[in-house]
Amino acid sequence: MLTRWNPMQEIYNINRMFDTFWNSWNSRSLFWPDTFGVGPAMDLIETDDALVLQAELPGFNPEDIDIKVENGVLHLKGTQQAKEDTEQYQYHLRERGTWNFQRAFSLPVQVDADKAEAQFENGVLTLKLPKTQEALPKKIAIVPKKEITAQSQS
């Protein structure tokens, strides 16, 4: 089906796209633009026996973070609450408020969530997820081939 090109509609679409982009940014999104599905910086590392996640979560407390493994997906969620001391002070600038993030990762191997360990130090969460026995690498032994020699019949 052919439709007639309407340049005004194209301008309207571009204008709407820019409005959505600029209106979605706030002071916090300059660092963690959750508008685009990005959250705190994270690394997921695989060792021989575990997966290790490191997440930068400055300003969070351990009780603000929720970690869950379900159906091979790691869910990480956090809520940072601003201190409500507005009655004591007169703010001239207030950019720090409540902030939420939610991330989910499909894990590349099966992990034993019951044996997971989480540590939180200096704003960095380190989560160690041990691999299941089925996911651990297995060494395969190589059996040398026996040479068969021909015997002459005399």
Sequence and secondary structure as in RCSB ss.txt:
>XXXX:A:sequence
MLTRWNPMQEIYNINRMFDTFWNSWNSRSLFWPDTFGVGPAMDLIETDDALVLQAELPGFNPEDIDIKVENGVLH
LKGTQQAKEDTEQYQYHLRERGTWNFQRAFSLPVQVDADKAEAQFENGVLTLKLPKTQEALPKKIAIVPKKEITA
QSQS
>XXXX:A:secstr
      HHHHHHHHHHHHHHHHHH  TGGGTS GGGT  S EEEEE SSEEEEEEE TT  GGGEEEEEETTEEE
EEEEE     TTT   S      EEEEEEEE SS B GGG EEEEETTEEEEEEEB GGGS              
    
